[in-house]
Amino acid sequence: MDINDLRSLITVLGLLCFLAIVGWAYGKGSKKGFDEAANLPFADDDLDVTSKTSHPR
């Protein structure tokens, strides 16, 4: 086994890892979680504005 065999093996493993990540990202089971994460900036946070102000000491 020389360096070119090792390079080929690393390339194939990298491709398989990439395809696994793409399959996970576009799978049906991930859609719900991604949709919830996409709507987080629009979530209504019921924080009181006065609680964020600093109080003088």
C-alpha positions as CSV (number, residue, x, y, z in Angstrom):
1,M,0.0,0.0,0.0
2,D,1.6,3.2,-1.1
3,I,0.6,6.9,-0.6
4,N,-1.7,6.9,-3.7
5,D,-3.8,4.1,-2.2
6,L,-4.1,6.0,1.0
7,R,-5.1,9.2,-0.9
8,S,-7.7,7.2,-2.8
9,L,-9.1,5.7,0.4
10,I,-9.3,9.2,2.1
11,T,-11.1,10.6,-1.0
12,V,-13.7,7.8,-1.0
13,L,-14.2,8.1,2.7
14,G,-14.7,11.9,2.4
15,L,-17.2,11.4,-0.4
16,L,-19.2,8.9,1.7
17,C,-19.2,11.3,4.6
18,F,-20.4,14.1,2.4
19,L,-23.2,12.0,0.9
20,A,-24.2,10.9,4.4
21,I,-24.5,14.5,5.6
22,V,-26.5,15.5,2.5
23,G,-28.8,12.5,3.0
24,W,-29.3,13.5,6.6
25,A,-29.9,17.2,5.8
26,Y,-32.5,16.4,3.1
27,G,-34.1,13.5,4.8
28,K,-37.8,13.6,5.8
29,G,-37.0,13.3,9.5
30,S,-34.9,16.5,9.6
31,K,-37.4,18.8,8.0
32,K,-39.4,19.4,11.2
33,G,-36.3,20.4,13.2
34,F,-35.0,22.6,10.5
35,D,-38.4,24.3,10.1
36,E,-38.5,25.1,13.8
37,A,-35.0,26.4,13.8
38,A,-35.8,28.6,10.8
39,N,-38.7,30.2,12.7
40,L,-36.8,30.9,15.9
41,P,-36.0,34.6,14.9
42,F,-39.8,35.2,14.6
43,A,-40.7,33.6,17.9
44,D,-42.5,35.9,20.3
45,D,-40.4,36.2,23.4
46,D,-42.4,37.5,26.3
47,L,-39.6,39.4,28.0
48,D,-40.3,42.5,29.9
49,V,-38.4,45.5,28.4
50,T,-37.7,47.0,31.8
51,S,-35.9,43.9,33.0
52,K,-33.2,44.6,30.4
53,T,-32.4,48.1,31.7
54,S,-29.6,48.6,34.1
55,H,-30.5,49.9,37.6
56,P,-28.3,52.6,39.2
57,R,-26.4,51.5,42.3
